[in-house]
Amino acid sequence: MAPYERLRTDGSTQSLDTSTWWYAAVAGEAADSFSTRVRKRMRHACLGSVLLFAVVYAGLVLTATGQRWENAVLAGRLTDETLAAAHEANRTLQYITVYSLAVALLVLTVIGMLRRRYALTVVALGTVGLSLFLVEVLKRYVLFRPDLVDAPPRLIPNSFPSGHTTIAMSVMFGLALVVPYRARGLAVGLCALWAMAVGAYTVAAGWHRPSDTIGADLIVLAVACGLVAVMARRGRVGPGRRRPLPLRTLLVLLLLCVAAVGGLGLGTVLLVDSMFAPQPTDPYLPHLAYRSGHALAAGASAAVTLVLLALLRHVDLDARPTHYRLTGTPVPPEPGPFPTEADHEIS
């Protein structure tokens, strides 16, 4: 007998309460269930994000070549015309404070409370809080930036991952979890444009290196996927209605696709050109490195957003547990996760 089976001593066939958490958890454990497929998808995405995070840290922080390129990015921002972009970035980043974070959390809470989605509200707030906690712990106590290229003192302090980018991306991901399924694409797309700009502004202002923003993007993606996997494990996800996307949503997603493909593509080409240039003393290389770092920071934020939307495609986080149909046995009047006879198992 499976450990989750219950004996019915009175022999009754009373229907089970499908609103209980144990019904959702057991019904969602079937190998062919929708919840299981979503959980596996999110778990793999979480592990993949952690792996890419380690690759970015090892390649750009723990190698002399990566450090030289990122130092050139910070030096190249000084070649920007009159530092107009950096000054504008500083004004933008000054709005990201503890108070603005509190307002964002309040907005997520209000949306969840008005929709009476208390579990989703907790998950959305947990995405922001857990992401910020992990980033601060990693930055201060775990991940360090060794000085491999005799950099100036102002470039030695560690800034990996970026706290500003983490705030922007985690708030956007929290919004993706708490808004209604039909409004997810538009709401997330508009918020992602702001989050993408924040990541690029941190590089333009000289507050962070490109690896800092990319690392923050991957941390938030890993946390969000992990929490959604937990929801799927408890059977709190279901298939969403398949309907054509509205034109306004398609336009926003198109902008994100252009930013992701263009930013990552152009940034990669410029990165290779600046890191492996035949004349490393060329004064134009810092400008080239700055352009590549700026493009990669923006493209990575857009790409991570598209990955989340793709993972949540046709996934309704508001869904209630679905009735579970047993195979190999007669269908009971109201199917449930437990068989009517003790010698049958869920298949």
Helices and strands as residue ranges (DSSP letters): H 21-27, H 34-60, H 64-76, G 77-79, G 81-83, H 84-93, H 98-114, H 118-137, I 138-142, G 153-155, H 163-178, G 181-183, H 184-204, H 210-233, E 238-239, H 247-275, H 285-311, E 315-316
